[in-house]
Each structure stands twice: as structure tokens, then as C-alpha cells.
Amino acid sequence: MKSLFGKLADGTKVHSWALDNGGTRLKVLSYGGIVQSLEIPDRDGRYANVSLGFDTIEDYVEGSPYFGALIGRYGNRVAEGRFTLDGESHEVNVNDGANSLHGGAQGFDTRVWDVEPFTEGSDVGLYLYCTSADGEMGYPGTLRTKVTYTLTRQGDWRVDYEATTDKATVVNLTSHVYWNLAGEDSGTIYDHELEIAASRYTPVDSGLIPTGELAEVTGTPFDFRRAKTVGEDLRGAHRQLLYAKGFDHNWVLDKGVTREPEHVATLRDPSSGRTMRIATTEPGLQFYSGNFLDGTLVGSGGTIYRQGDALCLETQHYPDSPNHPSFPSTVLRPGQAYRTTTVHSFQA
Ligand code: BGC
């Protein structure tokens, strides 16, 4: 189940692990902890890879928009790459216009993780380890991270994130799978039905930084409390959709931070019947409708990825939380354990 996937320019080997359990087949790379493919059956038992990706390590290194990757140390944006913690100001790597995105230019998506397979009862999975040095990309503290990917007996894909630090820091870890439940080479996700259990979202400015307001979704394109297709309101002339060229926003999950993962979203492709339910301990969900895919990348199925060919549902704390004291805190201190869990369940 372990094979050589390729080598980085400096000769570092990148391995691929294949896991198969409960009807779900997963391929994971040590580079970025990337989910290279995730295959699930449709209502007739036909498998498809429902996650955008590439066939070669070179493609991932050269220009992947975070396909399938683990994101850290801070998922989503930090305004102008600056924040103050305990009275001390920090500057982190700016890689998205004026802002920092997904941990900076060399985020966790570009790290080679130590990977260890495990079997526990009827579960199979991988432990992924990464240590980020004090000051890496500007973030304070040595951050020791462990991510566990588990395929359960039911075929659920469960992701457990754990981290510790030796200095006060901020952490926001997530996974950046681009989903297309009809198959990664099947065109747009505009007909997918999406439900998000959130009455509010965080409106953004033109740089996609939250204004600080928690706005009601009622009467806006952002109301997904009852399932509707992604395409239904995508062209609604709402200023927020103009800023992001579509949906690229954080939903304020009604359940808030929870100890155990609770249901927050359902995605369904009516054509294949494939359905994914997401449960999480996290208070936010970034729904990104693949707006910046622009026809310049050829994916693992040999087709060109264009705008709207996939969507991301990134469970996390709200963007730019380090600069918004009213948002749930992303501060991690020595002696504390960062722990979050997200479970993806599949049916057809
Ligand atoms: C962000 C998008 C960004 C994308 C990277 C998403 O998580 O919300 O704004 O373009 O990642 O391709």
C-alpha cells in the first residue's frame, strides 16, 4: 500500500499510500498530506475519483491551488500578514495580494510529512507528523502537529488534527480537498445540492478579509439552511459574490465549537446519487466554489479544470481570527492541546 510517487528537486522522496475500507478508497501523499484521490461508489456501485488532483509530484510543486492538501499553520487569511498576541506584534508571510493565505508561501501543503500506517479494529489509517520551527513563515513557537486520517468500517473519512506549541501562537488547521461528487473530470458542480447548518456568515472586503460582522443569511444567496443547488444563486448580483467571483466565504456554524463532531453540511450530486455529510467540532466552514480555477491546469483524469469544476468545504475557525477578538479564539499556548475533528460520511 506504500509506493514511491516521485522526488522533489532536492532528491527528497515522496511516497503515496493507498487505503481501502468500507467502500472508500483513498490515496495520500507524504508531500502536503495530500489526498491525491478519493474514490467512492455511485448508486449503481460505480467508482469515481471525487477529488481534484494531479498525477505527478512536479504538477503539485509547480502550481497546485492546494488540491487535497493539509493547510497550516493558519488556514485561510490573516489581514496584511499581521497580528498582535499578548502585546507582541508578529509578521507572517504575505502570499495573497496584501494578505497571508493558508500559512504563507511554504505552508503545510508544501511540507513532506512523516507518515505511519495503522490498523485499529476494523479501521485503517495514517498518522501524519510535521514539526514547524519557531518563526517558520513568521509564526511564533515550535508547532508539533499530528494529523490522523482514518477510513472507518462504514467508509467514513475521519480527520483528527492535534498540535502543541512551546510559545503562544495561533493555529487553524484544515484540509483542502476539491470535491466533485460526479467525478473529478465531469465538469462543474453547479448542479450539486448543498445544505449548510448556518444562519450567519462572515462578510468580507474586496481582499476577502472578514469585516467583523456576523451577517444573517436570510434573504441572501448565502442561505443554504435548506438544500439548494450551488448554481441557484451563484449569479445573484450580491456584492459579496462579486468580491469572491462566487462563493468563497466562511459560514458561522449554528452549533459553534463542540467537543464532538456534529453535522454541519450535506453535499449531494443528483446525477450519481453520491452524497457526503460533514460533521465537525469546528465553528466555521469555508465554502469555496472553485472560482479561481481558470482552465490552466490539467488534472489526474486528463481533463482541464475550469471555473466551478469543484468546490471546497473547509472546516475551520473564522478567517483572520487573530485580528478579531470577538471571533472564537485560535490562540494555542504551551501546555494546551489543539484538537479538532472532521468526519466525511459517504452514501449513494
Ligand atoms: C480560499 C480561496 C483560495 C483558495 C486557493 C480557498 O480556501 O478561500 O480564496 O483562492 O483556497 O485556491
Boltz pocket constraint, residues with backbone or C-beta under 6 A from the ligand:
constraints:
  - pocket:
      binder: B
      contacts: [[A, 65], [A, 66], [A, 76], [A, 208], [A, 248], [A, 249], [A, 286], [A, 288], [A, 292], [A, 312], [A, 314]]
      max_distance: 6.0
